[in-house]
Amino acid sequence: MLDKKFFNELGKETSMMYRTLVFDPTGGGKDAKDVHGKAYNSYSSDYGAAKKTGELSGIDKTPQDPKFKNSNAPVLTGQLMHSFGAMASHSTGFGFGTITKKGVVKHLANMGRVVSENKKPVPDEVAKFIMKEFDKDVKGAFKKIRKAIKRKKININIGK
C-alpha cells in the first residue's frame, strides 16, 4: 500500500498526463492548456509569424520542433516539455517537475503562460487522477486485510 512501486508507477503516469494536458504533444499543441485549464493566448505577431515558419531554434541552437509551429503551446524545441517528468520515487512519494528549466517556467508565467506554479503545480485533472489512484491503492490494500481477518477465528475472553 502506497509503496515505492506504487509511487514509481504513479510518477510516470502523472508526468505523461501532465505533458498531454499542458503541451499536447500528439496534437502538436493545438489542445494544450495552461495549468489553470485555459487555452494559451496568441503569441505577439512577430514571434508568432517567426514560429510559424518552423525555422526558429532554441538558445542552444536546438532546432524548432516543426510539429508545434502552428500552435500557441509553449513549445519551441520540446526541451521544456520533455524536462517535466517523474524524478526520484521512494516509499513515501515521488518528485515531479523540472529542475533544469525553472527560469523558463518563471519567464513563461510572467508572460501569462503558466505551466506550473507553487500554489498549483498540476492541472485539476492531474490532481484528481493522483487522488483517485491513492484511493484505489488504499482500498485494495484494506480489502486484502479484511479478507485475511475474516478467515481467522477470534476468541475474546472477558475476565471478571
C-alpha positions as a LaTeX table, in Angstrom:
\begin{tabular}{lrrr}
\hline
Residue & $x$ (\AA) & $y$ (\AA) & $z$ (\AA) \\
\hline
Met1 & 0.00 & 0.00 & 0.00 \\
Leu2 & 1.48 & 3.32 & $-1.12$ \\
Asp3 & 4.95 & 1.83 & $-1.53$ \\
Lys4 & 7.89 & 2.64 & $-3.79$ \\
Lys5 & 6.48 & 0.56 & $-6.66$ \\
Phe6 & 3.17 & 2.44 & $-6.45$ \\
Phe7 & 4.87 & 5.87 & $-6.41$ \\
Asn8 & 7.22 & 4.91 & $-9.26$ \\
Glu9 & 4.28 & 3.99 & $-11.49$ \\
Leu10 & 2.21 & 6.98 & $-10.35$ \\
Gly11 & 5.10 & 9.33 & $-11.14$ \\
Lys12 & 5.36 & 8.02 & $-14.70$ \\
Glu13 & 1.62 & 8.23 & $-15.31$ \\
Thr14 & 1.40 & 11.70 & $-13.74$ \\
Ser15 & 4.18 & 13.12 & $-15.91$ \\
Met16 & 2.62 & 11.68 & $-19.09$ \\
Met17 & $-0.82$ & 13.06 & $-18.22$ \\
Tyr18 & 0.64 & 16.46 & $-17.29$ \\
Arg19 & 2.55 & 16.75 & $-20.59$ \\
Thr20 & $-0.54$ & 15.70 & $-22.55$ \\
Leu21 & $-2.70$ & 18.40 & $-20.95$ \\
Val22 & $-0.18$ & 21.26 & $-20.76$ \\
Phe23 & 1.72 & 20.73 & $-24.03$ \\
Asp24 & $-0.43$ & 18.33 & $-26.15$ \\
Pro25 & 2.47 & 16.57 & $-27.90$ \\
Thr26 & 0.30 & 14.26 & $-30.03$ \\
Gly27 & $-1.81$ & 17.14 & $-31.34$ \\
Gly28 & 1.13 & 19.44 & $-31.98$ \\
Gly29 & $-0.02$ & 21.73 & $-29.16$ \\
Lys30 & $-3.43$ & 22.53 & $-30.64$ \\
Asp31 & $-5.32$ & 21.40 & $-27.50$ \\
Ala32 & $-2.68$ & 22.50 & $-24.98$ \\
Lys33 & $-3.93$ & 24.37 & $-21.92$ \\
Asp34 & $-2.14$ & 26.11 & $-19.06$ \\
Val35 & $-2.13$ & 24.73 & $-15.52$ \\
His36 & $-5.44$ & 26.54 & $-14.86$ \\
Gly37 & $-7.13$ & 24.79 & $-17.82$ \\
Lys38 & $-7.21$ & 27.86 & $-20.08$ \\
Ala39 & $-6.07$ & 27.86 & $-23.71$ \\
Tyr40 & $-2.80$ & 29.71 & $-24.26$ \\
Asn41 & $-3.04$ & 33.25 & $-25.62$ \\
Ser42 & $-1.70$ & 34.01 & $-29.09$ \\
Tyr43 & 1.94 & 34.99 & $-29.40$ \\
Ser44 & 2.98 & 38.50 & $-30.37$ \\
Ser45 & 2.65 & 38.99 & $-34.11$ \\
Asp46 & 6.43 & 39.00 & $-34.71$ \\
Tyr47 & 7.18 & 35.86 & $-32.68$ \\
Gly48 & 4.03 & 34.12 & $-33.90$ \\
Ala49 & 5.00 & 34.70 & $-37.53$ \\
Ala50 & 8.56 & 33.52 & $-36.88$ \\
Lys51 & 7.35 & 30.38 & $-35.09$ \\
Lys52 & 5.02 & 29.53 & $-37.98$ \\
Thr53 & 7.99 & 29.32 & $-40.33$ \\
Gly54 & 9.24 & 26.28 & $-38.39$ \\
Glu55 & 12.81 & 27.54 & $-38.73$ \\
Leu56 & 13.47 & 29.01 & $-35.26$ \\
Ser57 & 15.98 & 27.45 & $-32.92$ \\
Gly58 & 16.49 & 27.46 & $-29.20$ \\
Ile59 & 19.19 & 29.35 & $-27.30$ \\
Asp60 & 21.48 & 26.33 & $-27.59$ \\
Lys61 & 20.84 & 26.12 & $-31.37$ \\
Thr62 & 18.47 & 23.16 & $-30.98$ \\
Pro63 & 16.13 & 23.27 & $-33.99$ \\
Gln64 & 12.45 & 24.05 & $-33.59$ \\
Asp65 & 10.06 & 21.11 & $-33.37$ \\
Pro66 & 8.03 & 21.66 & $-36.56$ \\
Lys67 & 5.04 & 19.80 & $-35.14$ \\
Phe68 & 4.33 & 22.80 & $-32.86$ \\
Lys69 & 4.78 & 25.59 & $-35.41$ \\
Asn70 & 1.04 & 26.30 & $-35.75$ \\
Ser71 & 0.17 & 26.18 & $-32.05$ \\
Asn72 & 0.17 & 28.57 & $-29.11$ \\
Ala73 & 1.58 & 25.88 & $-26.80$ \\
Pro74 & 4.78 & 26.95 & $-25.03$ \\
Val75 & 6.89 & 24.55 & $-27.08$ \\
Leu76 & 9.70 & 25.59 & $-29.38$ \\
Thr77 & 12.28 & 22.80 & $-29.31$ \\
Gly78 & 10.46 & 20.43 & $-26.94$ \\
Gln79 & 13.18 & 20.62 & $-24.26$ \\
Leu80 & 10.89 & 22.19 & $-21.64$ \\
Met81 & 8.13 & 19.68 & $-22.34$ \\
His82 & 10.50 & 16.72 & $-22.01$ \\
Ser83 & 12.14 & 18.11 & $-18.88$ \\
Phe84 & 8.83 & 17.77 & $-17.00$ \\
Gly85 & 8.88 & 14.25 & $-15.73$ \\
Ala86 & 8.86 & 12.00 & $-12.75$ \\
Met87 & 12.02 & 12.26 & $-10.74$ \\
Ala88 & 13.12 & 10.20 & $-7.77$ \\
Ser89 & 10.41 & 7.96 & $-6.37$ \\
His90 & 10.66 & 6.46 & $-2.93$ \\
Ser91 & 8.43 & 4.76 & $-0.37$ \\
Thr92 & 6.71 & 7.99 & 0.68 \\
Gly93 & 6.19 & 9.80 & $-2.64$ \\
Phe94 & 7.74 & 10.97 & $-5.88$ \\
Gly95 & 9.25 & 14.11 & $-7.30$ \\
Phe96 & 7.74 & 15.78 & $-10.33$ \\
Gly97 & 8.61 & 18.81 & $-12.41$ \\
Thr98 & 11.67 & 20.33 & $-14.00$ \\
Ile99 & 14.91 & 21.27 & $-12.32$ \\
Thr100 & 16.85 & 22.44 & $-15.35$ \\
Lys101 & 14.18 & 24.75 & $-16.79$ \\
Lys102 & 12.99 & 26.70 & $-13.72$ \\
Gly103 & 13.93 & 30.01 & $-15.34$ \\
Val104 & 11.91 & 29.18 & $-18.45$ \\
Val105 & 8.88 & 28.28 & $-16.33$ \\
Lys106 & 9.13 & 31.61 & $-14.47$ \\
His107 & 9.55 & 33.54 & $-17.73$ \\
Leu108 & 6.51 & 31.84 & $-19.24$ \\
Ala109 & 4.47 & 32.64 & $-16.12$ \\
Asn110 & 5.47 & 36.32 & $-16.42$ \\
Met111 & 4.10 & 36.22 & $-19.97$ \\
Gly112 & 0.80 & 34.68 & $-18.80$ \\
Arg113 & 1.71 & 31.16 & $-19.91$ \\
Val114 & 1.59 & 29.35 & $-16.56$ \\
Val115 & 2.71 & 25.75 & $-16.99$ \\
Ser116 & 3.21 & 25.18 & $-13.25$ \\
Glu117 & 3.38 & 27.25 & $-10.10$ \\
Asn118 & 3.88 & 26.63 & $-6.39$ \\
Lys119 & 0.23 & 27.12 & $-5.47$ \\
Lys120 & $-0.96$ & 24.97 & $-8.39$ \\
Pro121 & 1.74 & 22.60 & $-9.65$ \\
Val122 & $-0.54$ & 20.48 & $-11.85$ \\
Pro123 & $-3.91$ & 20.91 & $-13.61$ \\
Asp124 & $-7.03$ & 19.87 & $-11.68$ \\
Glu125 & $-7.45$ & 16.79 & $-13.88$ \\
Val126 & $-3.99$ & 15.53 & $-12.87$ \\
Ala127 & $-4.62$ & 16.24 & $-9.17$ \\
Lys128 & $-7.89$ & 14.31 & $-9.32$ \\
Phe129 & $-6.14$ & 11.42 & $-11.07$ \\
Ile130 & $-3.49$ & 11.29 & $-8.31$ \\
Met131 & $-6.14$ & 11.23 & $-5.56$ \\
Lys132 & $-8.12$ & 8.55 & $-7.41$ \\
Glu133 & $-5.00$ & 6.36 & $-7.67$ \\
Phe134 & $-4.31$ & 6.84 & $-3.93$ \\
Asp135 & $-7.88$ & 5.85 & $-3.16$ \\
Lys136 & $-7.73$ & 2.72 & $-5.34$ \\
Asp137 & $-4.45$ & 1.58 & $-3.81$ \\
Val138 & $-5.57$ & 2.09 & $-0.21$ \\
Lys139 & $-8.98$ & 0.46 & $-0.77$ \\
Gly140 & $-7.30$ & $-2.52$ & $-2.45$ \\
Ala141 & $-4.93$ & $-2.95$ & 0.48 \\
Phe142 & $-7.76$ & $-2.76$ & 3.03 \\
Lys143 & $-9.76$ & $-5.30$ & 1.03 \\
Lys144 & $-6.88$ & $-7.77$ & 1.36 \\
Ile145 & $-6.62$ & $-7.09$ & 5.08 \\
Arg146 & $-10.37$ & $-7.64$ & 5.59 \\
Lys147 & $-10.20$ & $-10.97$ & 3.74 \\
Ala148 & $-7.34$ & $-12.11$ & 5.93 \\
Ile149 & $-9.22$ & $-11.12$ & 9.10 \\
Lys150 & $-12.43$ & $-12.91$ & 8.02 \\
Arg151 & $-10.53$ & $-16.19$ & 7.74 \\
Lys152 & $-9.27$ & $-16.05$ & 11.31 \\
Lys153 & $-11.32$ & $-17.04$ & 14.34 \\
Ile154 & $-11.03$ & $-14.51$ & 17.05 \\
Asn155 & $-11.55$ & $-15.54$ & 20.67 \\
Ile156 & $-12.32$ & $-12.79$ & 23.07 \\
Asn157 & $-12.23$ & $-13.59$ & 26.77 \\
Ile158 & $-13.57$ & $-11.09$ & 29.19 \\
Gly159 & $-12.12$ & $-11.62$ & 32.62 \\
Lys160 & $-14.07$ & $-10.98$ & 35.82 \\
\hline
\end{tabular}
